[in-house]
Amino acid sequence: MKVYAVVVGAVGSLLISANGFAGVTELVTNGSFESPVVNPFQQFPSGISGWTGSAGVEVQANGSLGAGQNTPFGNQYAELAVEGPSTYSQTIATVPGQQYDFSFYLAARPGTGPNTVSVAFTGNPSATFTAADTPTVNFQRFTDTFTATAAQSTLSLSLVTPTSGGGGGLVDNVSLSTGSGSPATAVPLPAAFWTGLSGLLGIVAVGFGRRALSPG
């Protein structure tokens, strides 16, 4: 029974740890711009699932800017420069006073110079993020935290530069989440959890086997 008690306690600890990983709640809809599916790109004057655009929304598929010009998140991303700079917005249910973790990936369209994006969240100062111009698409992760001031908050991404034609402001994997840890679009249980659980179950089996074989 001692072995059983120890193992039950350890399994409980693992489950609590797993709940810590699963406690992050993703709030952004279609943050990776995977819907609708496009080939190789398409502009949507009134927006797409989860997003509206002041000058429309443009979704691009991997390779639309050339071979190897891809996002590491799924098969699609968005460009904030449609025919002109556009602001992409999404209104999210929030809890006043609750702090939210924000992150997104930004890349400059190659050949357009540094690309700067402004991020706004209702009741919070806007923040700007800049991705350097590179020969190929290179998504970089940027983060911030926001505190909700209302039951409905609008998250917006606006292209600051470049302002001329030619495109710019490639964005992907936009995330706003509650809970501790980094925002994530999916929260699988870590492999270590399953490994640890398998080991503990093995201990239980050995313990009961020895108990059954021991003389009464």
Residue pairs with C-beta under 8 A, 6 or more apart in sequence:
3 203
3 204
3 207
3 208
4 204
4 207
4 208
7 200
7 201
7 203
7 204
7 207
10 196
10 200
11 197
11 200
14 193
14 196
14 197
14 200
17 193
18 189
18 190
18 193
20 180
20 181
21 181
21 187
21 188
21 189
21 190
21 193
22 187
22 189
23 179
23 180
23 181
24 177
24 178
24 179
24 180
24 181
24 182
24 183
24 184
24 187
25 177
25 178
25 179
26 175
26 176
26 177
26 183
26 184
26 185
27 92
27 93
27 94
27 100
27 176
27 177
27 178
28 50
28 90
28 92
28 155
28 174
28 175
28 176
29 49
29 50
29 51
29 90
30 48
30 49
30 50
30 51
31 50
31 104
31 173
31 174
31 175
31 185
32 71
32 73
32 74
32 76
32 77
32 172
32 173
32 174
32 185
33 48
33 51
33 59
33 74
33 76
33 77
33 78
33 171
33 172
34 74
34 75
34 76
35 48
35 49
36 42
36 48
36 49
36 59
37 61
37 75
37 76
38 59
38 60
38 61
38 76
39 61
40 60
40 61
40 63
40 64
41 58
41 59
41 60
41 61
41 64
41 79
42 58
42 59
43 56
43 57
43 58
43 82
43 83
44 53
44 56
44 57
44 58
44 59
45 56
46 52
46 56
47 53
47 56
47 57
48 57
48 59
50 90
51 57
51 78
51 88
51 89
51 90
52 88
52 89
52 90
53 82
53 86
53 87
53 88
53 89
54 86
54 87
54 89
55 82
55 83
55 84
55 85
55 86
55 87
56 82
56 83
56 86
57 78
57 82
57 86
57 88
58 78
58 79
58 81
58 82
58 86
59 76
59 77
59 78
60 76
60 77
60 78
60 79
60 170
61 75
61 76
62 69
62 70
62 71
62 75
62 76
63 69
63 70
65 109
65 110
65 137
68 136
69 110
69 136
69 137
70 137
71 77
71 105
71 137
71 139
71 170
71 172
71 173
72 139
73 105
73 139
73 172
73 173
73 185
74 172
76 172
77 107
77 139
77 170
77 171
77 172
78 88
78 170
78 171
78 172
79 109
79 167
79 168
79 169
79 170
79 171
80 86
80 87
80 88
80 117
80 157
80 158
80 159
80 168
80 169
80 170
80 171
81 109
81 159
81 162
81 165
81 166
81 167
81 168
81 169
84 165
85 158
85 159
85 160
85 163
85 169
86 158
86 159
87 156
87 157
87 158
87 159
88 156
88 157
88 158
88 171
89 154
89 155
89 156
89 157
90 154
90 155
90 156
91 152
91 153
91 154
91 155
92 152
92 153
92 154
92 155
92 176
93 151
93 152
94 100
94 148
94 150
94 151
94 152
94 153
95 148
95 151
96 148
96 149
96 150
96 151
97 147
97 148
98 147
98 148
98 178
99 145
99 146
99 147
99 148
100 121
100 145
100 146
100 147
100 148
100 176
100 177
100 178
101 143
101 145
101 175
101 176
101 177
101 178
101 179
101 181
101 182
101 183
102 119
102 121
102 143
102 144
102 145
102 146
102 155
102 175
102 176
102 183
103 141
103 142
103 143
103 144
103 173
103 174
103 175
103 182
103 183
104 119
104 141
104 142
104 157
104 171
104 172
104 173
104 174
104 175
105 139
105 140
105 141
105 142
105 171
105 172
105 173
106 115
106 117
106 129
106 131
106 139
106 140
106 142
106 169
106 170
106 171
107 115
107 131
107 134
107 137
107 138
107 139
107 140
107 170
107 171
107 172
108 114
108 115
108 131
108 132
108 133
108 134
108 138
108 168
108 170
109 115
109 137
109 166
109 167
109 168
109 169
109 170
110 133
110 134
110 135
110 136
110 137
111 133
111 166
112 133
112 162
112 166
112 167
112 168
113 133
113 161
113 162
114 130
114 131
114 132
114 133
114 161
115 130
115 131
115 133
115 159
115 161
115 162
115 168
115 169
115 170
116 128
116 129
116 130
116 159
116 160
116 161
117 128
117 129
117 130
117 157
117 158
117 159
117 160
117 169
117 171
118 126
118 127
118 128
118 157
118 158
118 160
119 126
119 127
119 128
119 129
119 144
119 155
119 156
119 157
119 158
120 126
120 154
120 155
120 156
120 158
121 146
121 153
121 154
121 155
121 156
122 148
122 149
122 150
122 152
122 153
122 154
123 147
123 148
123 149
123 150
123 153
124 146
124 147
124 149
127 144
128 160
129 142
131 138
131 140
137 170
139 170
139 172
139 173
143 182
146 153
146 176
155 174
155 176
157 169
157 171
157 174
159 168
159 169
161 168
162 168
173 185
175 183
175 184
175 185
176 183
177 183
177 184
